Amino acid sequence: MGHIALRKWCFQNEIPFFSIYLDVNETTLLQRLQKRSDTNESPEIRLKEDEYYEIFRDCYENVYDYNDKTVEEGMEDIITMMRERGLI
């Protein structure tokens, strides 16, 4: 998985690494996918794909509850997390 390889490379090169898993429940994800007009695949197919990625959830240092959040709220929270860790 690319995430693990990138983490290892950053560690070897003494570069700070910060990873976040955006946790979104199936209901919220389906609603968001249905609102999008830029997707070429059905929301149901995308949900099936996302089930696979959940197995990697524990590989991330940070799990962020992205339910009931706007993009702006999410970005503000993530920037705050990065500031708290001295990354920006």
Buried (B, 14 or more C-beta within 10 A) or exposed (E): EEEEEEBEEBEEEEEEBBBBBBBBEEEBBBEEBEEEEEEEEEBEEBEEEEEEEEEEEEEBEBEBEBEEBEEEEBEEBBEEBBEEEEEE
